[in-house]
Amino acid sequence: MTSVPRKLPPPPPVRKEAEVTAYRKFYRIHSWAVYGAGSLDPNGYDQIHPADLDDTALGAAAREALLASRYIAPDHPDWDRVGAYWNLEKGDKLEEQLRAAADVKTNSALYKGAGNVHLDLRGGTIAVDPMKYAGRGGFDGIRGLEPTKLPEAISDEALGAAIRAAIEISRAPWKR
């Protein structure tokens, strides 16, 4: 009996992803290393920006993060490094830095009123997807809400305005 080679599924589509989290006093904008799911990339974009960014500056920073996103498949030389980069100690240190930047003592105070937007670039389209706060520093999708789809060539100002509008949707559960 001969064995038939198992056909492997195709790899996921190449994409770039970034995230914009709006805290009360600042934005944190960062890129993801993507393959099946996103991971923080030690070579990626991760910046804190003041809360008073205008739409053009917000859009430019978000675009910079998107363009810094890397597609890291299992055969990529950085696969193991990216997978090992994030750990609980780094997460605790990041939250400590974010609390200091927000001038608060607790994570509940840090995330009170926070909004989050996931950005996904593939096939010349940027999807702007507001997320709702799910507790413990995490955000989830909002059921029944489709992302806003924008052309990749959209101006920084229009991209920033779309992100700002999505952040307000993301913050809506806090207003109830």
Buried (B, 14 or more C-beta within 10 A) or exposed (E): EEEEEEEEEEEEEEBBBBBBBBBBBBBBBBBBBBBEEBBBBEEBBBBBBEEEBEBBBBBBBBBBBBEBBBBBEEEBEBBEBBEEBBEEEEEEEBBEEBBEBBEBEEBEEBBBEBBBBBBBBBEEEBBBBBBBBEEEBEBEEBEEBEBBEBEBEBBBBBBBBBBBBBBEBBBEEEEE
